Amino acid sequence: MACIIEQTIIFLVVGGATQIAATVGVEWTIAGNRKDMWKPVKRYLETTAELLKPMSAEETAAAKNIRHIVVPLGPYRNLTTQTAAIFALHPNAIVLNHAGRRIFPRRSLNWVRKPEPQRLDQFIRAAVRLCQGGQRGDYGGSILLSHAFQNVEVRAAYQRRFQDKIIKNSVSVLYWKESMRVTNCLINGQNIRDVLVYLPNVLFLVPVRNPIDCAKSNVRTAKWQHITDERRFEKVLDRIIELYAWIWSVRADYENRFLFLWEHETSEEKLRSLARFAHLSHDPVWISDVTTALGVRKRWQTNEEIKEFERCVLGRTNQGSELQDQLLKFITPK
């Protein structure tokens, strides 16, 4: 423990919801029983040990060469893992899967809370390290551990081109897949415009799966808790549409920093837009790999769900706006 630079000071408190740790460079509070109290401490110490290892020449070069950071906004269960796989299959990109719980407690890395170039630089170095290992789920790390890479075709396409190499030779873009946690942090801190002003190399991607499917998927899982305080389809759906309307309103002043990626767009059109936006090189092999390996399963919606979706869209968006038109395409027969 003595080797830990940030001098972790642990305060053990008996009881339920308490502040359990105070650290130079870290802050957190959790609610839970005693069994859960050590989880954030253990996670913090594990990550500290991982980040303290000297950077290799390969890692240092990759961090130095990263010019753009692409961060998805919006709810979970919204094609973010599929989009992460799309980035992972491109030779110019590396992906950090989740890991917000390991990043946000560290002041020196948390550029979302306080947008400063030096914090973003430190985050990039940490992301290059963390994206090579970790665990599946919220703990995060390598995208190769995510469920997208359980798809045989996706994994085969990656290995055919990169073997098991995470840090590629021509990396220039980092994709951080931690959509709802980053979104909530920006909303709570009311600082998204500061990020846009002070961190010009941060780009925001907004994947839009059919919101009915997205809401149902959040209700089926614990992810609804990141969106609202009620596990009801109607409440979750309305909040998702409200989130899109908020992001769209911010986008009005910074159009080149946001890209809405609609599920109903054709694959090649979507990929070409994404490559231009994220400053990825034109790569026909990448387009072929993605269109072959990745697809979205269509789900059935009831008439009641469709009516609720239309009510939310009409209530949350401006009449005749591009956002409203794009959203209504999800229920408009082709």
N, C-alpha and C positions, 0 to 999 in steps of 0.2 A: 504493500500500500504506500510505502514511503516514497516510491518513485513517481507518484501522481502529482503532476505539476500544479494542478488547480487546488490542491490541498483541501480535499473533500472533508467537510465537517458534518457528521451525521448526528442528528438529534432523534433518538428513538422515543416516541411518545405512545403510551398505551391508550388505545381507544380507536374510534372509527375514523371520522373525517378530520384529519389533522395535517398540519405542515410537518413533513417528515425529513426534509433535508434542506440545508442551506449551504450553498457552495460559492466560492469565489468564481464567478463566471457562469453560475447556473441557478435557476430558481424553479420550483415546482410545488404544487400542492395536489394531493389526491384524496379521494374518498374511497373507503373500503375497509375490509376487516384486516386483522393483524397479518394474516397469511399473505395478503397482497402488498403489505407496506414496503417490503424490501424489493419488489419488482423494479420500480424506477431506479433505486439505488444500484441494484445489480446491473441493470441495463446501462446506466451511466458509467459505471466502472468498467464494464466490458468494452464500451465504445471508447472510453478514454485510453485504455490499453491498446486498442486497435489503432487509434489516431496518433499515439506517441511513437509508433514504430517509424523509423526514418523512411522518407519517400525514396523510392527507387528512381533511377534516371528516366525510366519509361513513364512512371506516374508524374514526375515533375514536368516532363515534356508535354504530356497530355493536358495537365492542368493549365500550363502556359498557353497552349494552343487553342483552348476553348474560348470562342468568341461570343457565343450566344447561349443563353439558358432559356429553355422553353418549359413553361410550367402550365399544366392544365388547370382550369378553373371549373367550378360547378360541382355537382353531386358525385358521389361514388356510384358504382354500378352503371357507368355511363360511357362505356367503350374506352375508358382510360387505360385498362390493361392491354386491350387490343392496339390502341394507339402507341403505347410503350413498346409493344412488339414490333410495330411498324418502324419506329425509330431504331430499335435494336438491330433490325435487319439492314440498316443503311450504313455504309462504311465510314460516314462522317460523324456518327452519333454514338454516344454512350448513354446509358439509362440508370438512374438511381430509383429503385422501387421503394416507395414509402419511406420509412426511416424518420418521419417527422418527429416521432417521440424521442428520437436520439439527437435530432438537430435542434429543435426548438428550445430545449432547456439550456442550451449553451449560448450565452450572449454573443460570444465572438463569432458564431456562425449564423445567428438568426437575423438575416438581412430582411426577412419579411416583417418583423416587428420594428426594426430600425434600419431603414434603407441607407446603407453606407457602402461605398465601393470596397473598403477594406474587409468588411464582413462578407460581402459577396465573394471576394477573392479567397477568403479562408473557407467559405462554404464549398467552393469549387474544388479546392484541394481535398477537403474532407469527403466530398461526394466521389471523387476519383478513387479514393481508398475504399469507401464503404460499398461502392457498387460492385466490388469484386468478391464479396462474401455475404455474410449475414444469414437471414432466415426468411422463409416465406411468411407472408402476412404483414401485420403492422410493424414488426421489428424491422423488416425491410433489408435491402441490400441489393443483391444481384437480380436483375430481371429474369435471368435464366432459371431462377427458383420459382417464378410465378406460375399460375395455372395456365397462362397463355402458352407457355413452353411445354406443357403436357401434350399439346397438339403435335402429333408426329410430324406433320408437314412443316410446321413452323420451326421445330427443332432441327429438322433435316436441312432446311434452307439456311439456317444460321451456321450449322456445322460444315455444310458444303463450302461456305465462303470464308468463315472465320475460325473453324474448328471450335475449341472451347475458349478462345481468346476473348477477353472482355475489352481490354484497351487496344483499340485498333490503331493502325499506323497513321491514319489521316483524320483523326478526331478533331472536330471544331465546334460541336454542338453537344450540350448536356440537356437531357430531358429528365425532369424530376417529377415522378408520378406520385403526387400527394395532394390531389385536387381539393377535396372538401376541407381538409385541415388548413391548407394555405388560404382557401377562400374565406373560411371563418376568421382566420387570423387577420386578414385584410379588412374584413367587415368590422370586426370588433375594434381594431386599431384605427379604423377610418383613415388608412394611409396608402391606399392603392395609388393615388395620384403622386404621392412622394416617391413610390417605387418607379413610376413611369418617368418622373422628372430626373431623379438622381441615379437611376440604374438603367441607362439606355439600352443595354444589351440583354435585358430581361424581356421575353416575349410571352404573351398569354394565349394559350390554345384553349378553345371551348368545344370539345366534342359534344355533339348532341345526338344521342340515341333517342328513339321514339320515347317521349317523356312518360307515356303510359307504361311502357315496359320498364323504364328506369324507376318509376315510382313503385311499381309492384315488386321489383327486385329489391329495392331498399326496405320495403315493408316486410318481405320474407326474411331479411337478415337484420343484424344489429346496426347496419349502416344508417338506418332512418334516424338514429339518435344524433347524428352529426347535422341533420337537417332541421328537425323540429322536435317538440316535446311530446308528440302524440303519434302512436303507431297506427295511424289511419291513412288509407290510400288517398282520400280527398285532401287531407292536410299536407301530406308529403308532396302530392302532385302540385298543389297550389304553390308551395314553397319553392319547388323546382322552377316553375314558370317565373316566379318572382325573382329568383336568382338570375335567370337569363335576362330578364328585363333590366335588372341592376347592372349587370356586366355590359349589356348593350348600350346603356346610357353613358357609362364611363368611356366606352369605345368611341363614342361620337367625337371626342376631342383627340383621340389617339388611334386612328383607324389602322395605321401600319403596325401597331403593336399587338393587335388582337386578330385572331382568325377563328371564326365559327366553322366547325367541320360537321356538316350535316350527314346523318346516316343515309338519307334518301338520295344523296349525290352519287353519281357513278364512281367506281373505284379509281379509274385513271384520272378523271377530273379532280377528285379529292386529293390524290397523291401529288399531282403536279402543283396544285395550290399549296399543299403542305410544304413541298420542297422549296418553292419560291419564298414562302413566309419564313421558314426556319433557316434559310441560307444553306440548304443541303444541295449538293451537286446533282445535276441531272444524271440519273443512273438507270438505264433500261433493265438491268438485271434485278435491281431492287423492285422496280414496278412489277416485273414479272413474278418475282418471289412473293410479294405481298398479295397480289391479285389471285395467285394460285393457292396460297397457304391459309389466308385469312378470310373469314366470312362471318356475317352476323345472322344468327338464327331468328327468323321472324316469329312473332308470337301472336296469339289470337286475343283480340280485345272485344269486350262486350259492348252493347249499345250504351249501357249506363256509363261505362268508363269513357267512351268516346264523347258523350254529352258533357261529362264532367270536365274533360280535357278542353273542349271547346269553350265552356263557361270560364275556365281559368285563363285561357289565352285571351279571350275577348275582354276579360276584366283586368288583366295585368299589362296588356300591351296597347299601343296606340293604334287606332283604326287605320287600316291601309298601310301600316309601316312594313318595312322589309322583314323585320323580326316576326311580326304577326303572320305575314304571308308564308314565310319559311316554316313556321311551326304548324300552321294549318295544313301544309302539304302532307303531314303525317296521317291525316284523316281524310284527305281528298283523293278519291279514286283516280287512278292514272288512266 
